[in-house]
Amino acid sequence: MVNGNGIEESFNDRLRQAESAEREVQRLEPLAAEAPQLRLQKAKAQKEEERKRAKDESIYKAKNAAQTASDKQKRVPDLLGQAAHTVIELYTLLKEIDSSRRQAMEALAVADRVDYDIELEEDEEHERSLDRDTRGLAYALAARHGDTKVKQMLEELDPEFTMLRGCNLDEPLYRDVADFVVRHAVPQEAPPQALMTKTPEPV
């Protein structure tokens, strides 16, 4: 049988334990209340760290790429000089080719004039022998001579000649370069694509 003092002591012990627990809860409650805020701060700190790491890596890559570009750019002046020198050589060569072709046409024009004079004399003599009017004969013969005849004669000397014969114009960049040089060297010529292969004239 439990006496009154024993019951009181039991309650007192439990009360002390309860009060002790209460004090512990009260002590820990402010700290526990900080948990949500601490979690947010931790997440924020992690995010900031990730962002900083991503930024640092990006800057590192950017510096490497920029340095690579700078190193490669140092080759540009020399390569540009080489390209310009080559373009000048091509320009000069095309001018010389054009000049030679013009000289050939001038010489052929003289030959064509000789042929014209011979034909005219022979035809006039023939027409007079038949007692026919020779007026208009010179005009009729002129239609078969002149620039068209000279170009035909030049074509016969070098069939299918073009300024860019044998050149690779399939690549757009090649065509652009060819177009630039041809337009400056021999502006009266056709565009590069047309110069690559000569289209037969209609008969």
Steps between C-alpha positions, in 0.01 A plus 500: 500500500635837400483768762426864435864602517593251229234631265608855563862415430403327176305803384780728604749297298280510193436867551869569520557298184215677326620841608854409395371391161293816480806712567695303239223552248490868582876514461496317165187664363675821379771288337238277338321809374818598318506174301286621204704818468825307532388262226423795272837655575674171430317459168583860411866449588514184288335677208742792527790256511371321189454830321848615594647170383307522171612860451863419580496209255340718231755776549780243485365361173449851364859597583632187329283557192596869485868413531468239225332758276775750578772246421336409169440865411876554499510293180247723323734780385740255336224293338319813385823623347544170318139505381528860382824421318336202329196707405727768354683233299168364373377851420817578306485168315138554396587850377786355295275228358240759408766718339631207295149409388440859394825501303389180331165659412671810362722284281203292388308819423775592254483153346121524480526838330736350243251218437221755470690710247588193294141372503368844410738539207426150370123538539498845341703369209263206464191721516643742245580213268131419512416866451334522840480790744768468770344757730407346834749219453741646755221527756389142440853366540558706816229298676725192473803679641586730789481423874291185467736354242807597704360331813425190295856495367639538853280215620637282221854574617424384856164318516300531822745746656386660826686707757434241769535184297604211725417688821295348781194721538283246680587648840316827576812658650701422186227660289499808724876544465485442125211745467688766695821469296332464161272800560804715580740364239269452202163657587369445148521124547205282602452389864733219618233229480448584134875508442550149636355331192430665171145460377486429127343780303177413320549409137 
